[in-house]
């Protein structure tokens, strides 16, 4: 299993819109895993976890997602590794990796680093 792509998404302030990678070409029915390290300054996450990586598959650029896979939400203020795995749908041509918050945390920042995409082609 070799990495297909490795990058840092960015330093991110809290908000609910995702931050995405560029489109990455995929092979239909292949299995893809994304891992990344996340850290936040918001201590309220221990009570209300927030912030997660997402893996979205698309038939075309600028189209609706065919399938979405999410990591568990971040729960600590120290670096935490998040991982999710998904299978590209039969009609998928691209994927994007994203980072998103939902809960609208009171204050703080997220850092995302060492985001790596792995693929297993059938």
Secondary structure in CASP SS format (residue, H / E / C, confidence):
PFRMAT SS
TARGET T0000
AUTHOR 0000-0000-0000
METHOD secondary structure of the structure
MODEL  1
X C 1.00
X C 1.00
X E 1.00
X E 1.00
X E 1.00
X E 1.00
X E 1.00
X C 1.00
X C 1.00
X C 1.00
X E 1.00
X E 1.00
X E 1.00
X C 1.00
X C 1.00
X C 1.00
X C 1.00
X C 1.00
X E 1.00
X E 1.00
X C 1.00
X C 1.00
X C 1.00
X E 1.00
X E 1.00
X C 1.00
X C 1.00
X C 1.00
X C 1.00
X C 1.00
X E 1.00
X E 1.00
X E 1.00
X E 1.00
X E 1.00
X E 1.00
X E 1.00
X E 1.00
X E 1.00
X E 1.00
X C 1.00
X C 1.00
X H 1.00
X H 1.00
X H 1.00
X H 1.00
X C 1.00
X C 1.00
X C 1.00
X C 1.00
X C 1.00
X E 1.00
X E 1.00
X E 1.00
X E 1.00
X E 1.00
X E 1.00
X E 1.00
X C 1.00
X C 1.00
X C 1.00
X C 1.00
X C 1.00
X C 1.00
X C 1.00
X C 1.00
X E 1.00
X E 1.00
X E 1.00
X E 1.00
X C 1.00
X C 1.00
X C 1.00
X C 1.00
X C 1.00
X C 1.00
X C 1.00
X C 1.00
X C 1.00
X E 1.00
X E 1.00
X E 1.00
X E 1.00
X E 1.00
X E 1.00
X E 1.00
X E 1.00
X C 1.00
X C 1.00
X C 1.00
X C 1.00
X C 1.00
X C 1.00
X E 1.00
X E 1.00
X E 1.00
X E 1.00
X E 1.00
X E 1.00
X E 1.00
X C 1.00
X C 1.00
X C 1.00
X C 1.00
X C 1.00
X C 1.00
X C 1.00
X C 1.00
X E 1.00
X E 1.00
X E 1.00
X E 1.00
X E 1.00
X E 1.00
X E 1.00
X E 1.00
X E 1.00
X E 1.00
X E 1.00
X E 1.00
X C 1.00
X C 1.00
END
